[in-house]
């Protein structure tokens, strides 16, 4: 890949991974728009690593607490907020691991990589986010996260394996309907992304073992670095914007893109 293509993939992945607009959908559409090649699994792994580092750094206090809590959880103790958070993150990740494995084994993931599918999911789940944001309560914060909430949000996260749905978008939608305020909904969604991205990156890594060479390693490093910067900027932008603005701007973007894609797919 050329440097421009690498930067384009990295920036798109970084900007869209945590915004509720679907990173997978945008990356699938990229070759259609540019006429360039698919970025390949090795670059996918690299940009996942970059976005993972961004969310860990942004939520470093929460991550540190959950990591320490994981140690207590492994000893059979759920007696600290960190241990409780670690347990809930594990519960919330199980559905996407199970469904993701089934999709991969059955080849469903490849079947869903179409412009029409992305158009419909952009539109439908964008409207669903708008509905949840307007009708959901605001009485709960991230400290109120409970086991049943983690399960529901985990099931929602599994739906995001359909391209165009948006992992962050669907988990924020679920959190808003469960009564979490906007900032807390986004925070829980971002924390859920950490084990999910780790699992996704590990699975993708299995497919690229043996492909590594110096040029590919160099390209992957560049992609990871730019994805990290773009993802961190996107996180800062969204979390600050949520203090005064709803999710409506993202919904409008999704509706416009969804209609455009459906027009193209069925014309």
N, C-alpha and C positions, 0 to 999 in steps of 0.2 A: 504494500500500500504506500501511496505517496504521503508525505508529511501532512499535506492539506487534508487528505482523507482521514488520517489518524486523528488529527486535531478535531475534525468535524464529528467523528464518532465519539471521541472522548468528551467533548463539550456537550453534545446532545445527551449522552448518557448521564453526565454529571448534573446537568440542569434539570433533567426530567425524572431522575430516579426518585427524588423526594417530593417533587411537586405532584399534585394529583392529576397528572395528564398522561401517564403511561410511558415509561422509558422503552419498554419492549416494543410497543406499537410504533414509536418514532424510529427505532433502529431498524425494524422490519421495513418501514416505508422508505428509509434512506436510499437504498439501492434503486428503488422505483423512481425517486425524484432526481438523483444525480446520475443514474446510469452506471455507477461504479460497482465494484465487486462487493460481496458480503464481507464484513470485517473478519469473519472466522472466529473459531472458539477461543484461540489463544488471546486475542484482543478482547473478547468478551470477558474472560477471566481477569485480564488486566484492569479493565474499567470497573469491574465489580470490586476489585481490591481498592481502587482509588476512592470509590464512593463509600466503601466500608470504613476506610480510615477517616473520611470526612465526618461521618455520623458519630464515630467513636470519639473524635476530638471535640466535636460540638457538644455532645452529651457526656463529656468525660466524667463528671461527678456521678451521674446516674449509672454509667457503665462501671466505674470503680466500685460503687456500692453493690451492684448486682454481681460483679466478679468475686468480691469478697464473700457475698452471700452464697454464691455457688459452692464455695468450699464448705460452708456449713451445711448446705443442702446435701452435698455428697456424703456428709457424715450423719445424715438422717435428721437434721435439725432445721426447722423452719421458724426460728425464734427471733429473727431480725427482719427489718424492712427489705434489706438486700437479698436475703434468702427467699423471702416471699416473692420479690420481683423476679428472681432467677427461676423459681418454680413456675410462675405465671408465663414467663417468656417461653419456657420449654413447652408448656401446654399449648400456647398459641402457635407454636411452630410445627407441632405434630401434623395437623391437617394438610399443610402445604407440602410437607415432606412425603406423605402418603400419596396424595393426589399427583404431585409432581413425578414421583416414581412410576405411577401407573400411566401417566401421560407419555413418559419417555419410553416405557416398555411397549406400549401399544401404538406408538407413533402418532398419538393424537396431537402432540405439540406442533409437529410439522404440518398436519392437516389444517390447523387453525391460522397459519401464517398467510392470511390473504387480506387484500385491501377491504373487501366487503365486511369481513369479520371485524376488523379494526374500526371501520366506519360505524357499524352498529354498536359496538361496545363503547366507543367514544361517546356516542349520543346517549345511549340508554343509561350508562353508569354516571355520565355527567348530570343528567336530569335527576338521577337517584341521589347524587351528592347534594344537589340543590334542595331537593325535598327534605333530606335528613338535616341539612344545615338550617333550614327555615323552621322545621317542626320539632327538632331535637331540643331537649332541655339544656340548661347550663349550670345545673346545681352541683355537679360532681367534678372533681379534679383528679389528677393522676394518682394521688395518694389513696383514692377510693377503689382502685382497680381490684376486682374480685375474680375468683376462679371462673364463674359463669360468663363474665365479661370477656375473659381471656379466650374461652372456648368459642364464643360467638365471633369475636374478632379474628380468631384463628381460622374458623370456617370461611369467613369473608375473605381472608387473605388467600385461601386456596382458590377462590374464584378468579383471583387476579392472574392465574396461570393462563387464562384466556387473553391473548394479546389485545391491547387497547383498553383493558379494564382499569389498570393502574393499581399497583399494590398499596401505595399510600392512599390513593383516592378511596378505595373500597374499605380499607380499615378505618379511615377517618369517618367515612359514612356510617359504619357500624358504631363507632364510638360516639358520634353525635346523636344517633338514635338511642343509645344507652344512657344519654344524659350528660355526657362529658362536655365541658366548655371547649371552645375551638383550640386554644393553646394546648390543653391537656390531651385532646383527641390527637393532635398532631404529634405531641411528645410520645404518647404510647405507640402510635404508628411508627415513628422513627426508631424507637427502641426495639420494636418487633422486627424491624428490617435487619438488625444486626445478625441474629442467628439464621435468619432466612438467607441473607446474602452469603454468609459463611457456608451454609449448606449448598447453595447454588454454585458458589465458586469451587467448592470441593468436588461437586459432581462434574462440573465442566472440566476441571483439571484432569480427571480420569480419562477424558476423551482426547486430551492434548499431550499426554505423556508420550515422549518419544519424538514429538514434532519439533522440540526446541532446537534452535540454532542461534548463532550470535545476532543475526539481523532481526529475527523474530523477537528475541529477548530485548533488543534495543527498541524496537517498535512498541513492544508491550510496556516497557518502562515509560516511554513518552506518553502513551495513552493513559496509563495509570496516574501519572503526575497531573496531566491536564484534567482528567476526570475528577481527581481529588479537589483541585482548585474550583472547578465549576460546581461540584456538589456542595462544597462548603459555602460558596457564595449563594447558591440556591437556598440552602438551609437558613442562612442568616436573613436573607430576603423574606422568605415565607414566614418564619417565626416572628419577625418584627412586624410584618404586614398584618398578621393575625390579631395584633393588639387593637387595630382600628378598622380592619376591613374583613368582610366575610370571605367565603370560598367562591363567591359569585364570579369574579374575573376568570378563574380557572374553568368554571362551568361554561361561561360564554365561549372561551377558547375551544373547549371540547365540542360544543354544539356546532360551531362554525366549521371546525375540522371534520367532524363526523358527517355533516351534510355534504361537504366538499368531496370526501372520500366515497360516500354512497353515490353521489352524482357521477363520479368517475367510474366506479365499479359497475354501475348498471347502465351506463351510456353506451 
